[in-house]
Structure formats: structure tokens, C-alpha cells
Amino acid sequence: MRVLFVCKASTEIGLGHLIRSRTLAEGLNRLGAFVIDFVLIGDASLISLVNGYVQNKITLEQEKDLDLQNTYDVAFVDMLEMNAETLLDIRQRSTRIACLSPIFNRMDQVDILFSRSRYQPVAEPGPGEVFAGPDYAIIQSDCGKIGAGEYEKTLESGTFPIAICMGGGDAPNKTLNLLRTLKNCAVDATFWVMLGEGYRHSYDELIAEIKNNKRHEIILARTNKSMWQVLRNCAVGIFSGGVTSYEAAFAGLPAINLIDQREKYFLIRELVENDACWCLGQSFEDSLNSLNEHLEGIHNNHNALMKMHIDSKQLISGNASEKIFSACADSIGSSEDMWGTRVIRECA
């Protein structure tokens, strides 16, 4: 069967759409004999992140350059915005169009939405079918659940290890603002600063900020596939409310989420309501103002951290690829006839 992925990624908009699409493509490859065409619109250098996951990949500077030659059983789109003409071109080549992004300006024109949250940003006409909730959070294969014993050892290890990851691009350079704020934190901490492939800001500024911090140990780490090798050895994560926030809940890493603005709270609301993470405010600035106090409060509260570690791991099953496969098969027709493989349907 032939499947199309069309996503956007760049320093400005981040890498979340690319990573999510790549992860689902990998999951579908594990499930059966698929031919996958992967189209990245944006920064062509980022296509290297797909190497080893899909064979047929194309990079485009602009979506108007999209020129599809094949027909598809399903086309997955993952981006915030798309021109009507581009979506029409995809429609003419695909039996079904499925959206992977919870925010999309053409949501009422797609057949299926797969979203990690049951909450929606606004009450507007949506897609024909919606499959939503934490079980539809697409988790990278490198992210595994952290054992309770392993996490307990981390808590007892001495210096408090804290991970910082503001996304693969971090266009506003939140990372630098965080380092400026955290140097006043009274916790005896080691900060692991994760810098993604799309980070284009000056490392000199980060290094200068580190030199001004005499209280903490700070390690800059440019990571991609190795990210979860570092994160699983941390006691707390500080994230921006994107893909990594859901991976942290799945793995059992307690996390503080710093969202950009009130309108984006719906993306992590379900995690907060299930005690799978913290959200300190309705804007990045509000969160920064209370971040040090919060870290100082939870630093010695191992019981609260262990409870969040255990509770969050129950929230996300990690088998989103199977659920999405099954839902698409149901939407198209018989999974045995159309997709070549019988699957167990577990869609909610």
C-alpha cells in the first residue's frame, strides 16, 4: 500500500511536525509492507532526520512546488497551515486525508484527525472523524518507559539532574532566557540543555551565560536520536508543551511545561488534569517568574516526584501507530482487502 506524508519543518516553526510524521512512518513500516513517500516542506537540511526511517523522501522550499505523481491510500498532513490549492492537489491523489497536527487551518477539509488531546482549540467545523486522546500521542521508539527503581536511583543520586528542551528549533531562544533565570535557582542541580538540529542561535551567548553561573553544573548537548538516553537519567524535565512533553509522560519523567500563550494550553491540559506534568502559567513569562520557586519546592519532595513518575506512565499506551493504522483501515474499508493485513481494532 502507498502512503504519503507531507509535513513542514524549519527553525521558525520547529521540528515537532517532522519528528511526529517520521515516527508514525517508522511505526507503519513495522506493521506491514508499505510504500511511503515523505515530503518535507521547509529547511531541506532537516531531511537528514528522516534517514533510515523512510526510503522515498523529497524536500521542497515551498508547498507550491508540490507535484504528486502517485496515488495514495492515505495522505498524512502535519503542519499548522496549508494553501487550499495544495490540499486540493493532495485530495485528488489520495483516498483519505488524515491530519496529525491538533492545529491546522484546513481542519474542516480533512477526513480524519489524529490528536494527542481530546481538547480542541476552538469550536469550529472539524474533520469527518476524530480520534483523540493520549493514546494517539505518537511516541518515538527511542523513548522507553523508565523503571521505578531506575528513577528512584536518579532521585537519590545527589546533584539534582534537570533536562531543558525547548524544541528542535527554539526560534525565540527560550533556552537562553531559561539559563538566565535558572542561575538564581537555589537547587543544587545539573542542567542538561538539549539543543536540537534546528537551533541556529549563537552558542557563544549560551556559553557566556554558563560562565556567569557559579552555582550549577550546566551541560550543553546537541542531540537527536540520543536525546532519550540523556532524558531518562534526569529527575525533572523543562519542556515547551510539544511532542517531548507527551514522550516524558509516557516515559515517566516528571515535567514542567512552559507554554507560549494561553491559547496553547489545550495541548497539555489533559496531561495536567491527570497529574502527568505541571504547567506554571498561561505564558512563557508567567512560567519563568515562578520556575525557580517550583523547582525549589519539588527538589526534596521525592514522594510527589515518584507519584507523578508512576501515574504518568499509566496515561499513554505508546501504540498510537497501531491505533492510527486500524482507524485508517476502517475509514477506507476492510483492512484485509485494502491494507493486506488484518489488525485488531482498538480505536476509541
N, C-alpha and C positions, 0 to 999 in steps of 0.2 A: 504494500500500500504506500501511497505517496502523501507526504505531509509537508506543509510549508510553514516556516517560522519567519515572521517579519518583525524586527524589533529595532529600537533606536537606543543609541548609547553615545555619550560624549562626556567631556569634562563638565560641561554646563548642566546637563540633565542627569548625570550619574550613570552607574553601571548596573543598577538593580534590574532593569528590564532585560539586559543582555544575560546576566547571570541566571535569572529565573527561566528564561527561554532555553538557555544552554542546559540547565539542569533537567528540565522536562524532556528535551530532546534526548538526553542521555538515558532518562528513565524509559522512554518509549523504545529506544534501541534495545534495552534489556528485555522488553516484553515481547518482542516479535520481529519479523522481517519487514522493516520499514525502509523506504527511501525518503530521506529527509533533505529538503532544500532549505538552507538557512541564509536569510538576508539580513545584513546589518546595515542600517542607515545611520551615518554619523561619522565618527572618527575611525577611519579604516585600520589604524594600528591596533585597535582593540579586538579585531577579529582573531588575533593570536590566542585570546582567551577561549576560543571555541575549538582550537586544535586538539585532536584526539577525541572529541565528542561527536562531531558530525563530519562527513566527507564533502558534501556539496555546499560550499559557502560562497557568498557574494557580498561585496561591500559597495555601498553607494554613498555618495556625498549628500544627495538629496532624494527624497521619495519620488519626485517626478521622473527620476531615471529608472524606476522600476519597470522592467519589461519581462513579464512572465511568459514562458514558452510551454510550460507543462500544465496539466490539470491535476487537482488535488482532492483527496477525500476530506481533509480538514486543513484550514489555514489558521494558524495561531498568530494573533497580532498582540504585541506587547509594547506599548508606548502611551504617552499622555495625549498626543494629538496626531491626527492624520487628515489629509485632504480628502474631500468627498470623492474626487476623481480616482484617487489611489485605491480607496476601499472598493469602489465600483469595479476597478480592474481585477482586484482580488476576488470579488464576488463572482465575476464571470468565469473564473478559473477554478472555483472551489465549491464543493458540495455544501460545506458548512464553514462559517467563520466563527472562531472562538476567541474571546478576549481574555488575556491573562492579567491585565492591569486593572486594579479596582477603580482607577480614574482614567477615563477615556472620553474624548469629546464626541465620538461616534457610537456611544454605547447602545443607542436605540436602533442601530443599523447592523448589529452583530446578532448571530443566532444564539450564542451561549456565552455566559460569563462564568469564569472560574476565579473566585476571590477568596483570599485568606481570612476575610472578615465578613460576618453576617450583617454588619452595619454598612450603610451606603451613605455617600456624602450628601446627596440631595434627593428629594423625591421627584424624580423626572422619569419619563418613559425609558424603560431599560430593554435589555435583550429578551429574546423569546424564552430562554431558560436560564436559571441562575443556580449555580452550585457553589455554596458559600459556607465558610466556617474554617476554623483552624486546621481541620483535616485536609483542606485543599491548599494549605501552605506548602509550597514546593521547596523541599529541603535538599541541599547539596549532599551528595553521597559522602563527602569528606567530613560532614558533621554527624557525629555519632553521639548517642546518649552517654553522659558522664555518670559513672558508677557512684553510688552514695559514699562508699568507702574512699574512693579516689577524691571526691570533692571534700570530704572531711579532712583528709590529709592536707589538701590545699589550704583549708581554713586554719590548720594548726601549724603551718609551715614557717611562721614567723612574720617576715615582711609581707604585708597585705598586697597581693598581686591584682592589679586592676587593668582591664583592657579598654582601650579607646579606639573606636572605629566609627568615623563619620561618613562612611560610604567610599566607593571606589574613586569618585571624582572630587567630592568635597569642594565644590566651586566657591562657596562663601568663606572657605578656610576656617571652618568651625574648630578644627584641630588646634590651630594657633590660639584661638580665644580660650579654648579649654585649658591649654597649658598655662596661660596667663592667670586663669582663675585658680587652677589646682595647686599652684605653688604656695598658696596660702592655706591649704588643707592641712589640718593637724595630724592626719593619719600617717603612720609610718608605712608608706606604700611604695611599691614598684609599679610604675605606669608603663604598660606595653602599648605603644602607639602604632596602630595598624595603618599603613599608608597604601592605598590601592594603586592599580595600574594607571588610573586617570588623574592622580594627584599631580598637578602642574605648578604648584606654588613653590616658592623658594625654600629649600631645606635650610638655608643659612638662617632664616628667621626662626625656624624651629630650634636649631642648634643654639642660637643666641638665647632663646628663652630657657632652654635646658641649663645653660651655663649660669643663668640668673637664679636657678632653683637649687638651693643648697640643702634642702630638706629631704628630697625624694630621689630615688633612682629612676631614671627615665630611659627607655629603650625604644628607638625608632626601628620599625620593622616594615620593610616593603614586602607585602605578602599577596599571594593569590591562592594557590591550592594549599599552601602551608598554613593558612590563617587559623584553621581549627586545631592544628597541632599546638598553637600558642594559646588560643582562647580556652581550651579545655583544661589548662593549667592555671587559670585565673579564678579569683573568688567572686569578682563582680565585673560586669561589662558596662560601658557607657556608649550608647548607640543612638542613631538618629531616627529610629522608628521605621526602618525599612526591612529588607529581606533578612538582614542579620539579626534583627530583634526577634523574629519568629524562629530562626535557627537556634538562638540562645534559649528560648523557651523549650523547644524540642530537646535540646541537649541537657537542659537543667542548669544553665548558667544564669543566676540572678542578674537582672539588668536594669539600668536606669536609662530611660529613653528621653531624649531632648528633641521635641518636635519643633518644626519651624513656626507653625501658626495653628490657631485654634481649629481651622477647617480640616487639618490633617489628623486630628485626634482620633477620628473614627477608625483609622488604620490600626491602632493599637488598643482601642477601647476594650475589645474582648480579652486581650491579654491582661490588662489592668484589672478588669472585673473578676477575672479568675485567679488573681494574685500570682500571675506569672511574670510580672515586671512592675516597675514603678514608672510613673510619669510625673515629673516635678512641677510642670506648669504648662500653660497654653501657648507659650512662645519660647524660643531659644533663650532670650534674655531673662525671662522669668525663671527658667530652669537653672541658668548659670548662677543666679542670685542665691539659690537655696542648695546648690550642689554640694558644697563643702560641708554644710551642716548635716545634710543627709548622709554623706559618706562617714562622717564622724559618728553619727548615730548608729549606723548599722555595723561599723567596724568590729565592735566587740559583741554584737548580738548574733552569735553563731546559730542560735536556735531559729531566729527569723530567717536567716540566710538558708539554713538547711531545710526549713519548711518550704520556702519558695523553690529551692532546688528540686525537692521531691514532688511538690504539687504541679509545677510547670511541666514536668515530664509526662504527666498524665493527659495533657491537653491536646497534643498533636501526635497523630499516629505515625506520620512520616511516609505514608503510602499514597501520596497525592497522585503520583503518576498512574497507578492502577485505577484510582477513582476517576481520573480525567479520561483515561483510556475507555473505561466502561461507559461513562456518560456520553462520550462522543460516539461510541458504537451504538448505544441506544438511540441517539439522535439520528444517526444515518440509517440504521436498520439493523438487521441481525448481525451480531458480532461474528458469528461463524461464517456467514456468507460474505459479508463485506470486508471483514478485517482479517479473516484467515485464522483466527484464534478464538477459542471460547474463553470467556473471562467470567469470574464471579462478580456479579453486580452488587456493590455495597453503597451505591450512591444514596445520600440522604434526600 
